Amino acid sequence: MASSWDLLAAQRARVADELGAVRKEADFRIALVYPSPYRAAMSSLGYQAIYGVLNALPGIAADRAVLPDDVDVHRASGMPLITLEREQPVGNYPVLAFSVAYELELAGMAECLALAGLPPLAEARGPEHPLVVGGGPLTFSNPAPLAVLCDLIILGEGEALIAELARELAGATAGSSRTALLAAWARRPGVYVPSVHGDDVPAVAQVDDAMLPARSSILTPHTELASMFLTEAARGCSRGCTYCVMRRSTNGGMRVVPRAAILGGIPAAARRVGLVGAAVTDHPEIAEVVRGVVDSGREVGISSLRADRLTDELVGLLARGGYRTLTVAGDGASERMREFIERKTKERHLIRAAELAHAHKLRTLKIYMMLGVPGETDDDVDELIRFVLELVRVHPRVALGVAPFVAKRHTPLDGEPFDGIQRVERKIARLRAGLRGRAEVRPTSARWAWVEYMLAQGDRKAGLAAVDAWQAGGSFAAWKRAFAARGAEPTGPLRRVPTTRERITGRSALPLAAS
């Protein structure tokens, strides 16, 4: 069993390989915590951007902490959760700011709070405990389950608000009332204070375009995107896909970062550059941006390729920039389902993607697909099988990344039921059998998608269930028991809009079944 010294030595070795970490003396320090392990944390542009924003403030410093790689080993060592920069216990900081990317990280957040020596539930903490602030991509959709863990939540784009909050806290006098601070901040747009707002969640915040683009603060080889410098090419999305939180209705649609700002912000030391955004290939100068990166002798990556935006020029540049896999999204299993979710990708776009991947000698064409979209039938799955077999004749190596559909808040498909674990698994089995090994199928778990759905469509009871499930060991069975014991339902105090099926038929959706 690893000792605390072993864990500390491993952390120091990892930190020693970083380039760009900030070590500054400051009168006020914040622990910036990511509730997933280091590899995921340092691949998060939002987390890195907030780190840069806070450390640019005079007299204020942010020190990082992440969920341990092996939580059981860390617990057994008796070592508290400590920061990467100063190796100080997280529980000793006056403020813990969490960046939460998606629903299943709620358990990781509870674990981080416990390892910091704090009660995970906000109701069990008092003024003697650090202030716990939540933020991150999850807040764009449904922060209600997160509310049970946080004293204050910054909704949406948090760069400006977290800086204001840090400055105010740094300037507060000893003995300042936390209750008064929370009451005052509850009146600010984009801020959710559960103890004040209850179940009425305010609208998300939007930063001024002058704060764009977000950029990496630290380069490290120990991430999913090894030593890649991340920079925004655009924020938001101009498209209207009905399942997506980042659709055009979120913060006014897509905001494009000028080419000069993207290329001018890349540091000389960066040999690999990732262009980040919900719809990067919708950037009007995307080919010129990629050419600028590649012509400088760097490798390039793009977070989202739209099949209908691919050109021979762009794919050729990506191949020059180190691409070996061309990844696009189809999402709906059939043309009918893509029309239903307002995904504009057509079969001809995906065929063209396969042709371009083959022409530029890219090893794999990977296509993201969803199964379990409302109204989907076996005929749709069969159409997907037929079409993928056509793709394989164009490009011999095709891989499908298959995810079960999970309805998110604040989208037109909000409130749609989960297709059912067994039904999704049966559809995946049908897909595998129909493809007969001629294309690879890489599905995500239907069970964990159901857990994600229960949190995505849940209220505070779902958040309490997340803490219960974490305490019970975090197995799928523990999650099912916790949801049942707490009476967590897919709909709650957040205002529920009629589902698509209800709008069409005038009838309520069928009851949810996990099996």
Long-range contacts (C-beta under 8 A, 24 or more apart in sequence): 1-73, 1-76, 1-77, 2-73, 2-76, 2-77, 3-77, 4-77, 4-78, 4-79, 6-77, 7-68, 7-73, 7-74, 7-77, 7-79, 8-79, 8-82, 8-87, 11-82, 11-84, 11-87, 14-38, 14-84, 14-220, 14-222, 15-84, 15-85, 17-220, 17-221, 17-222, 18-218, 18-219, 18-220, 19-218, 19-219, 19-220, 19-269, 20-216, 20-217, 20-218, 20-219, 21-84, 21-85, 21-217, 21-218, 22-51, 22-55, 22-61, 22-62, 22-85, 22-217, 23-85, 23-86, 24-55, 24-61, 25-61, 26-59, 26-60, 26-61, 27-59, 27-60, 27-170, 28-59, 28-60, 28-61, 28-94, 28-166, 28-169, 28-170, 29-60, 29-61, 29-62, 29-63, 29-86, 29-93, 29-94, 30-54, 30-60, 30-61, 30-62, 30-63, 30-93, 30-94, 30-95, 30-96, 30-97, 30-166, 31-62, 31-63, 31-64, 31-65, 31-83, 31-90, 31-93, 31-95, 31-96, 31-97, 31-116, 31-130, 32-62, 32-63, 32-64, 32-65, 32-97, 32-99, 33-64, 33-65, 33-66, 33-81, 33-90, 33-96, 33-97, 33-98, 33-99, 33-109, 33-112, 34-64, 34-65, 34-66, 34-67, 34-98, 34-99, 35-67, 35-98, 35-100, 35-105, 35-106, 35-107, 35-108, 35-109, 35-111, 35-112, 36-66, 36-67, 36-101, 36-105, 36-108, 37-66, 37-67, 37-68, 37-69, 38-66, 38-69, 38-222, 38-223, 39-222, 39-223, 39-224, 40-101, 40-223, 40-224, 41-66, 41-67, 42-218, 42-220, 42-222, 42-223, 43-223, 43-224, 43-225, 43-230, 44-99, 44-101, 45-214, 45-215, 45-216, 45-230, 45-231, 45-232, 45-276, 46-99, 46-101, 46-136, 46-137, 46-214, 47-99, 47-136, 48-214, 48-215, 48-216, 48-217, 48-218, 48-230, 49-159, 49-214, 49-215, 49-217, 50-97, 50-99, 50-135, 50-158, 50-159, 50-162, 51-217, 51-218, 52-215, 52-217, 53-159, 53-162, 53-163, 54-97, 54-162, 54-163, 54-166, 55-217, 57-163, 57-166, 57-167, 57-170, 59-170, 60-166, 60-167, 60-170, 61-85, 62-97, 63-88, 63-93, 65-90, 65-112, 65-116, 67-108, 67-111, 67-112, 68-115, 71-111, 71-115, 74-115, 75-115, 80-115, 80-116, 80-117, 81-112, 81-115, 81-116, 89-116, 89-117, 90-115, 90-116, 91-116, 91-117, 91-118, 91-130, 93-130, 94-130, 94-131, 94-169, 95-130, 95-131, 95-132, 95-133, 95-166, 95-169, 96-130, 96-131, 96-132, 96-133, 97-133, 97-135, 97-162, 98-132, 98-133, 98-134, 98-135, 98-136, 98-149, 98-150, 99-135, 99-136, 100-134, 100-135, 100-136, 100-137, 100-138, 100-139, 100-146, 101-136, 101-137, 101-138, 102-137, 102-138, 102-452, 103-138, 103-142, 103-145, 103-451, 103-452, 103-455, 103-456, 104-448, 104-451, 104-452, 104-455, 105-138, 106-145, 106-146, 106-149, 106-455, 106-463, 106-466, 106-467, 106-470, 107-466, 107-467, 107-469, 107-470, 107-474, 109-134, 109-146, 109-149, 110-149, 110-466, 110-467, 110-470, 110-471, 111-470, 113-149, 120-149, 120-467, 120-470, 121-148, 121-149, 121-464, 121-467, 122-147, 122-148, 122-149, 122-150, 122-151, 122-194, 122-195, 123-148, 125-151, 127-178, 131-169, 131-178, 133-162, 133-165, 135-162, 139-192, 139-204, 140-204, 140-245, 140-246, 140-250, 140-410, 141-245, 141-408, 141-409, 141-410, 141-411, 141-456, 142-408, 142-409, 142-410, 142-455, 142-456, 142-457, 142-458, 142-494, 143-192, 143-201, 144-199, 144-201, 144-458, 144-459, 144-460, 144-462, 144-463, 144-492, 144-493, 144-494, 145-455, 145-458, 145-459, 145-460, 145-462, 145-463, 145-466, 146-463, 147-192, 147-194, 147-460, 147-463, 148-194, 148-460, 148-463, 148-464, 148-467, 149-463, 149-467, 150-194, 151-178, 151-182, 151-193, 151-194, 151-195, 152-182, 152-185, 152-191, 152-192, 152-193, 153-191, 153-192, 153-193, 153-194, 154-190, 154-191, 154-192, 154-205, 155-190, 155-191, 155-192, 155-201, 155-202, 155-203, 155-204, 155-205, 156-190, 156-203, 156-204, 156-205, 156-206, 156-251, 157-190, 157-204, 157-205, 157-206, 157-207, 157-235, 157-251, 158-190, 158-205, 159-207, 159-211, 159-214, 160-205, 160-207, 160-208, 160-211, 161-188, 161-190, 161-191, 161-205, 194-460, 198-493, 199-459, 199-460, 199-492, 199-493, 199-494, 201-494, 204-250, 204-251, 206-251, 206-252, 209-255, 212-255, 212-257, 212-261, 213-257, 213-261, 213-262, 213-265, 214-276, 215-265, 219-269, 219-270, 225-272, 225-274, 225-301, 226-272, 227-271, 227-272, 228-270, 228-272, 228-273, 228-274, 228-299, 228-301, 229-266, 229-267, 229-270, 229-272, 229-273, 229-274, 230-273, 230-274, 230-276, 231-262, 231-265, 231-266, 231-273, 231-274, 231-275, 231-276, 232-257, 232-262, 232-275, 232-276, 232-277, 233-257, 233-262, 233-275, 233-276, 233-277, 233-280, 233-283, 233-286, 233-289, 233-302, 234-277, 234-278, 234-279, 234-280, 234-282, 234-283, 235-277, 235-278, 236-277, 236-278, 237-277, 237-278, 237-279, 237-282, 238-279, 238-282, 239-279, 239-282, 239-342, 239-344, 240-342, 241-331, 241-341, 241-342, 241-343, 242-340, 242-341, 242-342, 242-411, 242-412, 242-413, 242-500, 243-331, 243-341, 243-370, 243-373, 243-405, 243-407, 243-408, 243-411, 243-413, 244-278, 244-408, 244-411, 245-408, 245-409, 245-410, 245-411, 246-278, 247-411, 249-410, 250-410, 254-278, 254-279, 254-282, 256-283, 256-284, 257-283, 259-285, 259-288, 259-289, 259-292, 262-289, 262-292, 263-289, 263-292, 263-293, 266-293, 266-296, 266-298, 270-298, 271-297, 271-298, 271-299, 272-298, 272-299, 272-300, 272-301, 272-322, 273-298, 273-299, 273-300, 273-301, 274-300, 274-301, 274-302, 274-303, 275-300, 275-301, 275-302, 275-303, 276-303, 277-303, 277-304, 278-304, 279-304, 279-306, 280-304, 280-305, 281-305, 281-306, 281-309, 281-310, 281-314, 282-306, 282-309, 286-314, 287-311, 287-313, 287-314, 287-317, 290-314, 290-317, 290-318, 290-321, 291-317, 293-321, 294-320, 294-321, 304-329, 305-329, 306-345, 307-345, 307-349, 307-350, 307-352, 307-353, 308-344, 308-345, 308-346, 308-349, 310-349, 310-352, 310-353, 310-356, 312-356, 312-359, 315-356, 315-357, 315-359, 315-360, 315-362, 316-360, 318-360, 319-360, 319-361, 319-362, 323-362, 324-362, 324-363, 324-364, 325-362, 325-363, 325-364, 325-365, 325-366, 325-399, 326-353, 326-356, 326-357, 326-362, 326-364, 326-365, 326-366, 327-366, 327-367, 327-368, 328-353, 328-365, 328-366, 328-367, 328-368, 329-367, 329-368, 330-367, 330-368, 330-369, 331-368, 331-369, 331-370, 332-369, 332-370, 332-373, 332-380, 333-369, 333-370, 333-371, 333-373, 333-376, 333-380, 333-381, 333-383, 333-384, 334-379, 334-380, 334-383, 334-384, 335-383, 336-380, 336-383, 337-373, 337-375, 337-376, 337-380, 340-373, 340-374, 340-375, 341-370, 341-373, 341-413, 347-387, 350-387, 350-391, 351-390, 351-391, 351-394, 354-391, 354-394, 354-395, 354-398, 355-394, 355-395, 357-395, 358-394, 358-395, 363-397, 364-397, 364-398, 364-399, 365-391, 365-395, 365-397, 365-398, 365-399, 366-398, 366-399, 366-400, 366-401, 367-391, 367-398, 367-399, 367-400, 367-401, 368-400, 368-401, 368-403, 369-400, 369-401, 369-402, 369-403, 370-402, 370-403, 370-404, 370-405, 371-402, 371-403, 371-404, 371-405, 371-419, 371-424, 371-427, 371-428, 371-431, 372-404, 372-405, 372-418, 372-419, 372-420, 372-423, 372-424, 372-427, 373-405, 373-419, 374-405, 374-413, 374-416, 374-417, 374-419, 374-499, 374-500, 374-501, 375-501, 376-419, 376-427, 378-427, 378-430, 381-427, 381-430, 381-431, 381-434, 382-430, 382-434, 384-431, 385-430, 385-431, 385-434, 385-435, 388-435, 388-438, 388-439, 389-435, 389-438, 389-439, 391-439, 392-438, 392-439, 397-440, 398-439, 398-440, 399-439, 399-440, 399-441, 399-442, 400-431, 400-439, 400-440, 400-441, 400-442, 401-442, 401-444, 402-428, 402-431, 402-441, 402-442, 402-443, 402-444, 403-443, 403-444, 403-449, 404-444, 404-446, 404-449, 404-450, 406-449, 406-452, 406-453, 406-456, 407-453, 407-456, 407-457, 408-456, 409-456, 409-457, 409-494, 412-500, 413-499, 413-500, 414-457, 414-496, 414-497, 414-499, 415-457, 415-490, 415-491, 415-496, 415-497, 415-498, 415-499, 415-509, 416-499, 416-500, 416-501, 416-509, 417-490, 417-499, 417-509, 417-510, 417-512, 418-449, 418-450, 418-453, 418-490, 418-512, 418-514, 420-513, 420-514, 420-515, 421-446, 421-447, 421-450, 421-514, 421-515, 422-515, 424-449, 447-476, 448-476, 450-514, 451-476, 451-479, 453-490, 454-479, 454-483, 454-488, 454-490, 457-490, 457-491, 458-488, 458-489, 458-490, 458-492, 459-488, 459-489, 459-492, 459-493, 459-494, 460-492, 460-493, 461-486, 461-487, 461-488, 461-489, 461-492, 462-486, 462-488, 462-492, 464-488, 480-514
